[in-house]
């Protein structure tokens, strides 16, 4: 993948990337809607949801263009404001501010900094309450809405909660047909799964139930192939949506408004594969649980294409499946453990055992793969030093079977899960735990930890209400360093809010799924 200088001419970068794209769905030059991603091109074009909505809207005759955060503005810590960059669309090189309606696809909490930089950089008032009659209408949505979209409410005029395939075209139709900016926003806000953002200071509507797209609008799939992404030249397609499993930390868990697995017939994803696709990425929350996955992968590889899968379960790996994955270009097999010990995996309802992981490593080694990578999560409620010791012992055992890499995240409690409201482990505690693991593994296992500091910031954004958005604005303006975020949270009054989405925590208590009592006040934060 070619790199673009961080302070390059943004228009030149756009033209260079466009010249390398294989466009499967052409957009008209004249469009009234811009679909914007608050991270750079390589991340936005790796998002199946973003690509699929772009394709769907253009197929339906709703002219839609793409806009991304400039590469130079990606860093979490960045003095602000920066020298100006061209915030223009890829299809027409029009300024983002010239589109009367703009959709923001937000994947996770820390992208809220990109939202602020993108809007301000485009010359659009960043707060919804500051916009006037001639300003674009900003529509927020994306994966973040399944957890805590409150952080985005200060910046959007409308928020679509859940899956956008059906609701977004309906919102755009109402906005197009209703005279007057405010009247159009209020009218669209009456749709199911849609609320009005903070268009008046302090206006916070209750979050609705997330939308679920009709099965007839699936599968989601790519509109453009490009070498300039993390998933270079890969055609993305979703053979299933949702998950039936009940992992207690996951917002996509079965039994919630977001959860439940919708399985598509094998022919549906195969039928949308274009001849131009040389590599196929199967994307979904629980792809490995597809009953016909082995057959689907075999058919893709037999057609001469490479294959990649968004997630693999250790207990679903078979010799035939691994053989086809290797034929499809796999060199490293990645599985998730999450809980760092057998006790923690049981407590998190993860349903992956030591024996599953040992058998997976044995099969991966026998199949001749270069490496096994395992996702781990430290700091889940109830975790102890004994669990850390068990992780070290077991990782060394696995490394004798297959070359091993462990990737660590720090647990962040998410709304709409049984663990909502649980405390954050602590930055110093998480760093000490990672250091203990590093010493214990003695260089025999590679570890790749994510920053506990930024996990702590994510925790506040995941647990607070819309005031978290106002804190984010202060932090970005101050330079976006860790200390700037902490200071912004200290200075921002915080009011705990009622749990939504069917009171998942109460149901968890009834079923005995909660690991330990919740914090005494919902949304309560640790000392800053």
SULFEN-V493123 format. One record per residue. N is the residue number from 1. RES is the residue in three letters. BURIAL is 1 if it has 9 or more other ideal C-beta (glycine too) atoms within 8 Angstrom, else 0. D_LAST is the distance of its C-alpha to the last C-alpha in whole Angstrom. Layout:
BEGIN
n->N res->RES burial->BURIAL d_last->D_LAST
n->N res->RES burial->BURIAL d_last->D_LAST
END
This chain:
BEGIN
n->1 res->UNK burial->0 d_last->41
n->2 res->UNK burial->0 d_last->41
n->3 res->UNK burial->0 d_last->38
n->4 res->UNK burial->1 d_last->38
n->5 res->UNK burial->0 d_last->37
n->6 res->UNK burial->0 d_last->34
n->7 res->UNK burial->0 d_last->35
n->8 res->UNK burial->1 d_last->38
n->9 res->UNK burial->0 d_last->40
n->10 res->UNK burial->1 d_last->39
n->11 res->UNK burial->1 d_last->42
n->12 res->UNK burial->0 d_last->44
n->13 res->UNK burial->1 d_last->41
n->14 res->UNK burial->1 d_last->42
n->15 res->UNK burial->0 d_last->45
n->16 res->UNK burial->1 d_last->45
n->17 res->UNK burial->1 d_last->43
n->18 res->UNK burial->0 d_last->45
n->19 res->UNK burial->0 d_last->48
n->20 res->UNK burial->0 d_last->47
n->21 res->UNK burial->1 d_last->46
n->22 res->UNK burial->0 d_last->48
n->23 res->UNK burial->0 d_last->48
n->24 res->UNK burial->1 d_last->49
n->25 res->UNK burial->1 d_last->48
n->26 res->UNK burial->0 d_last->49
n->27 res->UNK burial->1 d_last->48
n->28 res->UNK burial->0 d_last->50
n->29 res->UNK burial->0 d_last->49
n->30 res->UNK burial->0 d_last->49
n->31 res->UNK burial->1 d_last->46
n->32 res->UNK burial->0 d_last->44
n->33 res->UNK burial->1 d_last->41
n->34 res->UNK burial->1 d_last->38
n->35 res->UNK burial->1 d_last->36
n->36 res->UNK burial->1 d_last->33
n->37 res->UNK burial->1 d_last->31
n->38 res->UNK burial->1 d_last->27
n->39 res->UNK burial->1 d_last->28
n->40 res->UNK burial->1 d_last->31
n->41 res->UNK burial->1 d_last->34
n->42 res->UNK burial->1 d_last->34
n->43 res->UNK burial->1 d_last->31
n->44 res->UNK burial->1 d_last->33
n->45 res->UNK burial->1 d_last->36
n->46 res->UNK burial->1 d_last->35
n->47 res->UNK burial->1 d_last->34
n->48 res->UNK burial->1 d_last->36
n->49 res->UNK burial->1 d_last->35
n->50 res->UNK burial->1 d_last->35
n->51 res->UNK burial->1 d_last->39
n->52 res->UNK burial->1 d_last->40
n->53 res->UNK burial->1 d_last->39
n->54 res->UNK burial->1 d_last->41
n->55 res->UNK burial->1 d_last->44
n->56 res->UNK burial->1 d_last->44
n->57 res->UNK burial->1 d_last->44
n->58 res->UNK burial->1 d_last->46
n->59 res->UNK burial->0 d_last->49
n->60 res->UNK burial->0 d_last->49
n->61 res->UNK burial->0 d_last->50
n->62 res->UNK burial->1 d_last->46
n->63 res->UNK burial->1 d_last->46
n->64 res->UNK burial->1 d_last->43
n->65 res->UNK burial->1 d_last->42
n->66 res->UNK burial->1 d_last->39
n->67 res->UNK burial->1 d_last->36
n->68 res->UNK burial->1 d_last->33
n->69 res->UNK burial->1 d_last->30
n->70 res->UNK burial->1 d_last->32
n->71 res->UNK burial->1 d_last->31
n->72 res->UNK burial->1 d_last->30
n->73 res->UNK burial->1 d_last->27
n->74 res->UNK burial->1 d_last->26
n->75 res->UNK burial->0 d_last->23
n->76 res->UNK burial->0 d_last->20
n->77 res->UNK burial->0 d_last->19
n->78 res->UNK burial->1 d_last->22
n->79 res->UNK burial->0 d_last->23
n->80 res->UNK burial->1 d_last->24
n->81 res->UNK burial->0 d_last->27
n->82 res->UNK burial->1 d_last->29
n->83 res->UNK burial->0 d_last->32
n->84 res->UNK burial->0 d_last->34
n->85 res->UNK burial->1 d_last->35
n->86 res->UNK burial->1 d_last->37
n->87 res->UNK burial->1 d_last->36
n->88 res->UNK burial->1 d_last->39
n->89 res->UNK burial->1 d_last->40
n->90 res->UNK burial->1 d_last->42
n->91 res->UNK burial->0 d_last->45
n->92 res->UNK burial->1 d_last->46
n->93 res->UNK burial->0 d_last->44
n->94 res->UNK burial->1 d_last->43
n->95 res->UNK burial->1 d_last->40
n->96 res->UNK burial->1 d_last->37
n->97 res->UNK burial->1 d_last->37
n->98 res->UNK burial->0 d_last->41
n->99 res->UNK burial->1 d_last->40
n->100 res->UNK burial->0 d_last->40
n->101 res->UNK burial->1 d_last->38
n->102 res->UNK burial->1 d_last->35
n->103 res->UNK burial->1 d_last->34
n->104 res->UNK burial->1 d_last->30
n->105 res->UNK burial->1 d_last->30
n->106 res->UNK burial->1 d_last->26
n->107 res->UNK burial->1 d_last->26
n->108 res->UNK burial->0 d_last->22
n->109 res->UNK burial->1 d_last->19
n->110 res->UNK burial->1 d_last->18
n->111 res->UNK burial->1 d_last->22
n->112 res->UNK burial->1 d_last->20
n->113 res->UNK burial->1 d_last->20
n->114 res->UNK burial->1 d_last->24
n->115 res->UNK burial->1 d_last->25
n->116 res->UNK burial->1 d_last->24
n->117 res->UNK burial->1 d_last->25
n->118 res->UNK burial->1 d_last->28
n->119 res->UNK burial->1 d_last->29
n->120 res->UNK burial->1 d_last->28
n->121 res->UNK burial->1 d_last->31
n->122 res->UNK burial->1 d_last->33
n->123 res->UNK burial->0 d_last->33
n->124 res->UNK burial->1 d_last->32
n->125 res->UNK burial->0 d_last->30
n->126 res->UNK burial->1 d_last->27
n->127 res->UNK burial->1 d_last->26
n->128 res->UNK burial->1 d_last->28
n->129 res->UNK burial->1 d_last->29
n->130 res->UNK burial->0 d_last->30
n->131 res->UNK burial->1 d_last->33
n->132 res->UNK burial->0 d_last->36
n->133 res->UNK burial->0 d_last->40
n->134 res->UNK burial->0 d_last->40
n->135 res->UNK burial->1 d_last->37
n->136 res->UNK burial->1 d_last->37
n->137 res->UNK burial->1 d_last->35
n->138 res->UNK burial->1 d_last->32
n->139 res->UNK burial->1 d_last->32
n->140 res->UNK burial->1 d_last->29
n->141 res->UNK burial->1 d_last->30
n->142 res->UNK burial->1 d_last->29
n->143 res->UNK burial->1 d_last->28
n->144 res->UNK burial->1 d_last->24
n->145 res->UNK burial->1 d_last->26
n->146 res->UNK burial->1 d_last->26
n->147 res->UNK burial->1 d_last->23
n->148 res->UNK burial->1 d_last->21
n->149 res->UNK burial->1 d_last->22
n->150 res->UNK burial->1 d_last->21
n->151 res->UNK burial->1 d_last->19
n->152 res->UNK burial->1 d_last->22
n->153 res->UNK burial->1 d_last->24
n->154 res->UNK burial->1 d_last->23
n->155 res->UNK burial->1 d_last->25
n->156 res->UNK burial->1 d_last->28
n->157 res->UNK burial->1 d_last->31
n->158 res->UNK burial->1 d_last->32
n->159 res->UNK burial->1 d_last->30
n->160 res->UNK burial->1 d_last->32
n->161 res->UNK burial->1 d_last->30
n->162 res->UNK burial->1 d_last->31
n->163 res->UNK burial->1 d_last->34
n->164 res->UNK burial->1 d_last->36
n->165 res->UNK burial->1 d_last->40
n->166 res->UNK burial->1 d_last->41
n->167 res->UNK burial->1 d_last->39
n->168 res->UNK burial->1 d_last->38
n->169 res->UNK burial->1 d_last->42
n->170 res->UNK burial->1 d_last->42
n->171 res->UNK burial->1 d_last->40
n->172 res->UNK burial->1 d_last->41
n->173 res->UNK burial->0 d_last->45
n->174 res->UNK burial->1 d_last->44
n->175 res->UNK burial->1 d_last->42
n->176 res->UNK burial->0 d_last->45
n->177 res->UNK burial->0 d_last->48
n->178 res->UNK burial->1 d_last->46
n->179 res->UNK burial->0 d_last->46
n->180 res->UNK burial->0 d_last->44
n->181 res->UNK burial->0 d_last->40
n->182 res->UNK burial->0 d_last->38
n->183 res->UNK burial->1 d_last->41
n->184 res->UNK burial->1 d_last->41
n->185 res->UNK burial->1 d_last->37
n->186 res->UNK burial->1 d_last->38
n->187 res->UNK burial->1 d_last->41
n->188 res->UNK burial->1 d_last->39
n->189 res->UNK burial->1 d_last->36
n->190 res->UNK burial->0 d_last->38
n->191 res->UNK burial->1 d_last->39
n->192 res->UNK burial->0 d_last->37
n->193 res->UNK burial->1 d_last->34
n->194 res->UNK burial->1 d_last->33
n->195 res->UNK burial->1 d_last->31
n->196 res->UNK burial->1 d_last->31
n->197 res->UNK burial->1 d_last->28
n->198 res->UNK burial->1 d_last->27
n->199 res->UNK burial->1 d_last->30
n->200 res->UNK burial->0 d_last->29
n->201 res->UNK burial->0 d_last->26
n->202 res->UNK burial->0 d_last->24
n->203 res->UNK burial->1 d_last->27
n->204 res->UNK burial->0 d_last->25
n->205 res->UNK burial->0 d_last->28
n->206 res->UNK burial->0 d_last->27
n->207 res->UNK burial->1 d_last->27
n->208 res->UNK burial->1 d_last->31
n->209 res->UNK burial->1 d_last->32
n->210 res->UNK burial->1 d_last->32
n->211 res->UNK burial->1 d_last->35
n->212 res->UNK burial->0 d_last->37
n->213 res->UNK burial->1 d_last->40
n->214 res->UNK burial->0 d_last->43
n->215 res->UNK burial->0 d_last->45
n->216 res->UNK burial->0 d_last->47
n->217 res->UNK burial->0 d_last->45
n->218 res->UNK burial->1 d_last->44
n->219 res->UNK burial->1 d_last->44
n->220 res->UNK burial->1 d_last->41
n->221 res->UNK burial->1 d_last->43
n->222 res->UNK burial->1 d_last->43
n->223 res->UNK burial->1 d_last->44
n->224 res->UNK burial->1 d_last->44
n->225 res->UNK burial->1 d_last->44
n->226 res->UNK burial->1 d_last->43
n->227 res->UNK burial->0 d_last->43
n->228 res->UNK burial->1 d_last->40
n->229 res->UNK burial->1 d_last->37
n->230 res->UNK burial->0 d_last->35
n->231 res->UNK burial->0 d_last->38
n->232 res->UNK burial->1 d_last->41
n->233 res->UNK burial->0 d_last->44
n->234 res->UNK burial->1 d_last->43
n->235 res->UNK burial->1 d_last->44
n->236 res->UNK burial->1 d_last->41
n->237 res->UNK burial->1 d_last->42
n->238 res->UNK burial->1 d_last->41
n->239 res->UNK burial->1 d_last->43
n->240 res->UNK burial->1 d_last->41
n->241 res->UNK burial->1 d_last->38
n->242 res->UNK burial->1 d_last->35
n->243 res->UNK burial->1 d_last->35
n->244 res->UNK burial->1 d_last->37
n->245 res->UNK burial->1 d_last->34
n->246 res->UNK burial->0 d_last->32
n->247 res->UNK burial->1 d_last->29
n->248 res->UNK burial->1 d_last->26
n->249 res->UNK burial->1 d_last->23
n->250 res->UNK burial->1 d_last->25
n->251 res->UNK burial->1 d_last->26
n->252 res->UNK burial->1 d_last->29
n->253 res->UNK burial->1 d_last->30
n->254 res->UNK burial->1 d_last->34
n->255 res->UNK burial->0 d_last->34
n->256 res->UNK burial->1 d_last->31
n->257 res->UNK burial->1 d_last->32
n->258 res->UNK burial->1 d_last->32
n->259 res->UNK burial->1 d_last->33
n->260 res->UNK burial->0 d_last->37
n->261 res->UNK burial->1 d_last->39
n->262 res->UNK burial->1 d_last->42
n->263 res->UNK burial->0 d_last->44
n->264 res->UNK burial->1 d_last->46
n->265 res->UNK burial->0 d_last->50
n->266 res->UNK burial->1 d_last->50
n->267 res->UNK burial->0 d_last->52
n->268 res->UNK burial->1 d_last->50
n->269 res->UNK burial->1 d_last->48
n->270 res->UNK burial->1 d_last->51
n->271 res->UNK burial->0 d_last->53
n->272 res->UNK burial->1 d_last->50
n->273 res->UNK burial->1 d_last->50
n->274 res->UNK burial->0 d_last->52
n->275 res->UNK burial->0 d_last->54
n->276 res->UNK burial->0 d_last->52
n->277 res->UNK burial->1 d_last->49
n->278 res->UNK burial->0 d_last->50
n->279 res->UNK burial->1 d_last->46
n->280 res->UNK burial->1 d_last->45
n->281 res->UNK burial->1 d_last->41
n->282 res->UNK burial->1 d_last->41
n->283 res->UNK burial->1 d_last->38
n->284 res->UNK burial->1 d_last->36
n->285 res->UNK burial->1 d_last->34
n->286 res->UNK burial->1 d_last->36
n->287 res->UNK burial->1 d_last->39
n->288 res->UNK burial->1 d_last->40
n->289 res->UNK burial->1 d_last->41
n->290 res->UNK burial->1 d_last->44
n->291 res->UNK burial->0 d_last->47
n->292 res->UNK burial->0 d_last->49
n->293 res->UNK burial->1 d_last->46
n->294 res->UNK burial->1 d_last->49
n->295 res->UNK burial->0 d_last->52
n->296 res->UNK burial->1 d_last->50
n->297 res->UNK burial->1 d_last->48
n->298 res->UNK burial->1 d_last->52
n->299 res->UNK burial->1 d_last->53
n->300 res->UNK burial->1 d_last->51
n->301 res->UNK burial->1 d_last->52
n->302 res->UNK burial->0 d_last->55
n->303 res->UNK burial->0 d_last->55
n->304 res->UNK burial->0 d_last->54
n->305 res->UNK burial->1 d_last->51
n->306 res->UNK burial->1 d_last->48
n->307 res->UNK burial->1 d_last->45
n->308 res->UNK burial->1 d_last->41
n->309 res->UNK burial->1 d_last->39
n->310 res->UNK burial->0 d_last->36
n->311 res->UNK burial->1 d_last->35
n->312 res->UNK burial->1 d_last->37
n->313 res->UNK burial->1 d_last->37
n->314 res->UNK burial->1 d_last->38
n->315 res->UNK burial->1 d_last->41
n->316 res->UNK burial->1 d_last->42
n->317 res->UNK burial->1 d_last->44
n->318 res->UNK burial->0 d_last->48
n->319 res->UNK burial->0 d_last->50
n->320 res->UNK burial->0 d_last->51
n->321 res->UNK burial->1 d_last->48
n->322 res->UNK burial->1 d_last->47
n->323 res->UNK burial->1 d_last->50
n->324 res->UNK burial->1 d_last->50
n->325 res->UNK burial->1 d_last->46
n->326 res->UNK burial->1 d_last->48
n->327 res->UNK burial->0 d_last->51
n->328 res->UNK burial->1 d_last->48
n->329 res->UNK burial->1 d_last->46
n->330 res->UNK burial->1 d_last->44
n->331 res->UNK burial->0 d_last->43
n->332 res->UNK burial->1 d_last->40
n->333 res->UNK burial->1 d_last->39
n->334 res->UNK burial->1 d_last->35
n->335 res->UNK burial->1 d_last->34
n->336 res->UNK burial->1 d_last->31
n->337 res->UNK burial->1 d_last->30
n->338 res->UNK burial->1 d_last->27
n->339 res->UNK burial->1 d_last->26
n->340 res->UNK burial->1 d_last->27
n->341 res->UNK burial->1 d_last->29
n->342 res->UNK burial->1 d_last->32
n->343 res->UNK burial->1 d_last->30
n->344 res->UNK burial->1 d_last->27
n->345 res->UNK burial->1 d_last->30
n->346 res->UNK burial->1 d_last->31
n->347 res->UNK burial->1 d_last->28
n->348 res->UNK burial->1 d_last->27
n->349 res->UNK burial->1 d_last->31
n->350 res->UNK burial->1 d_last->31
n->351 res->UNK burial->0 d_last->35
n->352 res->UNK burial->1 d_last->35
n->353 res->UNK burial->1 d_last->36
n->354 res->UNK burial->0 d_last->37
n->355 res->UNK burial->0 d_last->41
n->356 res->UNK burial->1 d_last->40
n->357 res->UNK burial->1 d_last->38
n->358 res->UNK burial->1 d_last->41
n->359 res->UNK burial->1 d_last->43
n->360 res->UNK burial->1 d_last->42
n->361 res->UNK burial->1 d_last->41
n->362 res->UNK burial->1 d_last->45
n->363 res->UNK burial->1 d_last->46
n->364 res->UNK burial->1 d_last->44
n->365 res->UNK burial->1 d_last->46
n->366 res->UNK burial->0 d_last->49
n->367 res->UNK burial->1 d_last->49
n->368 res->UNK burial->0 d_last->48
n->369 res->UNK burial->1 d_last->45
n->370 res->UNK burial->0 d_last->43
n->371 res->UNK burial->1 d_last->40
n->372 res->UNK burial->1 d_last->38
n->373 res->UNK burial->1 d_last->34
n->374 res->UNK burial->1 d_last->32
n->375 res->UNK burial->1 d_last->28
n->376 res->UNK burial->1 d_last->26
n->377 res->UNK burial->1 d_last->23
n->378 res->UNK burial->1 d_last->20
n->379 res->UNK burial->1 d_last->18
n->380 res->UNK burial->1 d_last->19
n->381 res->UNK burial->1 d_last->19
n->382 res->UNK burial->0 d_last->22
n->383 res->UNK burial->1 d_last->22
n->384 res->UNK burial->0 d_last->23
n->385 res->UNK burial->0 d_last->24
n->386 res->UNK burial->0 d_last->28
n->387 res->UNK burial->1 d_last->27
n->388 res->UNK burial->1 d_last->26
n->389 res->UNK burial->1 d_last->29
n->390 res->UNK burial->1 d_last->31
n->391 res->UNK burial->1 d_last->30
n->392 res->UNK burial->1 d_last->31
n->393 res->UNK burial->0 d_last->34
n->394 res->UNK burial->1 d_last->35
n->395 res->UNK burial->1 d_last->34
n->396 res->UNK burial->1 d_last->36
n->397 res->UNK burial->1 d_last->39
n->398 res->UNK burial->1 d_last->38
n->399 res->UNK burial->1 d_last->39
n->400 res->UNK burial->0 d_last->42
n->401 res->UNK burial->1 d_last->43
n->402 res->UNK burial->1 d_last->42
n->403 res->UNK burial->0 d_last->40
n->404 res->UNK burial->1 d_last->36
n->405 res->UNK burial->1 d_last->33
n->406 res->UNK burial->1 d_last->30
n->407 res->UNK burial->1 d_last->27
n->408 res->UNK burial->1 d_last->23
n->409 res->UNK burial->1 d_last->21
n->410 res->UNK burial->1 d_last->17
n->411 res->UNK burial->1 d_last->17
n->412 res->UNK burial->1 d_last->16
n->413 res->UNK burial->1 d_last->17
n->414 res->UNK burial->1 d_last->19
n->415 res->UNK burial->1 d_last->20
n->416 res->UNK burial->1 d_last->24
n->417 res->UNK burial->1 d_last->24
n->418 res->UNK burial->1 d_last->24
n->419 res->UNK burial->1 d_last->21
n->420 res->UNK burial->1 d_last->19
n->421 res->UNK burial->1 d_last->16
n->422 res->UNK burial->1 d_last->16
n->423 res->UNK burial->0 d_last->12
n->424 res->UNK burial->1 d_last->11
n->425 res->UNK burial->1 d_last->13
n->426 res->UNK burial->0 d_last->10
n->427 res->UNK burial->0 d_last->11
n->428 res->UNK burial->0 d_last->13
n->429 res->UNK burial->1 d_last->14
n->430 res->UNK burial->1 d_last->16
n->431 res->UNK burial->1 d_last->17
n->432 res->UNK burial->0 d_last->19
n->433 res->UNK burial->1 d_last->20
n->434 res->UNK burial->1 d_last->21
n->435 res->UNK burial->0 d_last->23
n->436 res->UNK burial->1 d_last->25
n->437 res->UNK burial->1 d_last->26
n->438 res->UNK burial->0 d_last->27
n->439 res->UNK burial->0 d_last->29
n->440 res->UNK burial->1 d_last->30
n->441 res->UNK burial->1 d_last->32
n->442 res->UNK burial->0 d_last->34
n->443 res->UNK burial->0 d_last->34
n->444 res->UNK burial->0 d_last->36
n->445 res->UNK burial->1 d_last->34
n->446 res->UNK burial->0 d_last->32
n->447 res->UNK burial->1 d_last->29
n->448 res->UNK burial->0 d_last->27
n->449 res->UNK burial->0 d_last->23
n->450 res->UNK burial->1 d_last->21
n->451 res->UNK burial->0 d_last->17
n->452 res->UNK burial->1 d_last->15
n->453 res->UNK burial->0 d_last->12
n->454 res->UNK burial->1 d_last->14
n->455 res->UNK burial->1 d_last->14
n->456 res->UNK burial->1 d_last->10
n->457 res->UNK burial->1 d_last->11
n->458 res->UNK burial->1 d_last->14
n->459 res->UNK burial->1 d_last->12
n->460 res->UNK burial->1 d_last->10
n->461 res->UNK burial->1 d_last->14
n->462 res->UNK burial->1 d_last->15
n->463 res->UNK burial->1 d_last->14
n->464 res->UNK burial->1 d_last->14
n->465 res->UNK burial->1 d_last->17
n->466 res->UNK burial->1 d_last->19
n->467 res->UNK burial->1 d_last->16
n->468 res->UNK burial->1 d_last->14
n->469 res->UNK burial->1 d_last->17
n->470 res->UNK burial->1 d_last->17
n->471 res->UNK burial->1 d_last->14
n->472 res->UNK burial->1 d_last->15
n->473 res->UNK burial->1 d_last->18
n->474 res->UNK burial->1 d_last->16
n->475 res->UNK burial->1 d_last->15
n->476 res->UNK burial->1 d_last->18
n->477 res->UNK burial->0 d_last->20
n->478 res->UNK burial->1 d_last->18
n->479 res->UNK burial->1 d_last->19
n->480 res->UNK burial->1 d_last->17
n->481 res->UNK burial->0 d_last->15
n->482 res->UNK burial->1 d_last->12
n->483 res->UNK burial->0 d_last->11
n->484 res->UNK burial->1 d_last->12
n->485 res->UNK burial->1 d_last->10
n->486 res->UNK burial->1 d_last->7
n->487 res->UNK burial->1 d_last->9
n->488 res->UNK burial->1 d_last->10
n->489 res->UNK burial->1 d_last->8
n->490 res->UNK burial->0 d_last->7
n->491 res->UNK burial->0 d_last->10
n->492 res->UNK burial->1 d_last->12
n->493 res->UNK burial->0 d_last->13
n->494 res->UNK burial->1 d_last->12
n->495 res->UNK burial->0 d_last->15
n->496 res->UNK burial->0 d_last->16
n->497 res->UNK burial->0 d_last->19
n->498 res->UNK burial->0 d_last->22
n->499 res->UNK burial->1 d_last->23
n->500 res->UNK burial->1 d_last->26
n->501 res->UNK burial->1 d_last->28
n->502 res->UNK burial->0 d_last->30
n->503 res->UNK burial->0 d_last->27
n->504 res->UNK burial->1 d_last->27
n->505 res->UNK burial->1 d_last->25
n->506 res->UNK burial->0 d_last->28
n->507 res->UNK burial->1 d_last->31
n->508 res->UNK burial->1 d_last->29
n->509 res->UNK burial->1 d_last->29
n->510 res->UNK burial->0 d_last->32
n->511 res->UNK burial->0 d_last->33
n->512 res->UNK burial->0 d_last->31
n->513 res->UNK burial->1 d_last->29
n->514 res->UNK burial->1 d_last->26
n->515 res->UNK burial->1 d_last->25
n->516 res->UNK burial->0 d_last->23
n->517 res->UNK burial->0 d_last->22
n->518 res->UNK burial->1 d_last->19
n->519 res->UNK burial->0 d_last->16
n->520 res->UNK burial->0 d_last->18
n->521 res->UNK burial->0 d_last->17
n->522 res->UNK burial->1 d_last->17
n->523 res->UNK burial->1 d_last->14
n->524 res->UNK burial->0 d_last->12
n->525 res->UNK burial->1 d_last->8
n->526 res->UNK burial->0 d_last->6
n->527 res->UNK burial->0 d_last->4
n->528 res->UNK burial->0 d_last->0
END
